[in-house]
Amino acid sequence: MIEILSCSPRIQSFIVKHSLKKKFAKQITLLSENPKHPSLHVELLEPKSQGIYSFRIDRKYRALFFFRPDQQSLEILTITVHYK
């Protein structure tokens, strides 16, 4: 199981403002249990050398994250609108 580090207050307020709390919690649970779960649609973003990934919260929103050097934890960087 992968540890998910706490989200910043900015990310937490974004989640509340856009009514994503329940969806985000579900996806975080899937991500911690299996980062390759099909419903997450995990992608390694360009440039690949940066090691930043994204996963789907829903059809509109994606969260950007990276694996910590120990590979046993990950940190959510931000949430973005996927199709803008």
C-alpha positions in Angstrom: 0.0 0.0 0.0 1.3 3.4 -0.9 1.1 6.3 1.6 -0.6 9.5 0.2 0.9 12.6 1.8 -1.6 15.3 3.1 -2.8 17.7 0.5 -2.1 21.4 0.9 -4.8 23.7 2.2 -5.0 25.2 -1.4 -5.8 21.7 -2.8 -8.3 21.0 0.0 -10.2 24.2 -0.6 -10.3 23.5 -4.4 -11.8 20.0 -3.6 -14.5 21.6 -1.4 -15.2 24.5 -3.8 -15.8 22.2 -6.7 -17.7 19.5 -4.8 -15.1 16.8 -5.4 -14.7 15.5 -1.8 -16.4 12.1 -2.3 -14.9 11.5 -5.7 -11.4 12.5 -4.6 -11.6 10.3 -1.5 -12.6 7.3 -3.6 -9.8 7.8 -6.2 -7.2 8.4 -3.4 -8.3 5.0 -1.9 -7.8 3.3 -5.2 -4.5 5.0 -5.8 -3.1 4.0 -2.4 -4.2 0.4 -2.9 -3.3 0.0 -6.6 -1.8 2.9 -8.6 -2.4 1.0 -11.8 -6.2 0.6 -11.2 -7.9 1.1 -14.6 -10.4 3.7 -13.4 -7.6 6.1 -12.4 -6.3 6.5 -15.9 -2.8 7.2 -14.6 -0.5 8.9 -17.1 3.1 10.0 -17.0 3.2 13.6 -18.2 5.7 15.2 -20.6 8.5 15.8 -20.1 8.8 12.3 -18.7 12.1 13.1 -17.0 10.2 15.2 -14.5 8.3 12.2 -13.2 5.0 13.9 -12.8 1.9 11.7 -13.2 -1.8 12.5 -13.3 -4.9 10.5 -12.3 -8.5 11.1 -13.1 -10.9 12.3 -10.4 -13.8 12.5 -12.8 -14.2 13.3 -16.5 -13.4 17.0 -15.9 -10.7 17.0 -13.2 -7.3 15.4 -12.9 -4.8 15.4 -10.0 -1.1 15.8 -10.6 1.3 13.9 -8.4 4.7 12.5 -8.1 6.2 9.5 -6.3 8.6 10.4 -3.4 12.2 9.1 -3.8 11.4 6.2 -1.4 8.6 5.0 -3.9 6.4 4.2 -0.9 4.6 7.5 -0.8 3.3 10.1 -3.2 2.4 13.7 -3.1 -0.5 15.5 -4.8 0.8 18.6 -6.5 -2.4 20.2 -7.8 -5.8 19.5 -9.4 -6.5 20.7 -12.9 -9.3 21.0 -15.3 -8.5 18.2 -17.8 -10.2 19.6 -20.9 -9.6 23.3 -21.1 
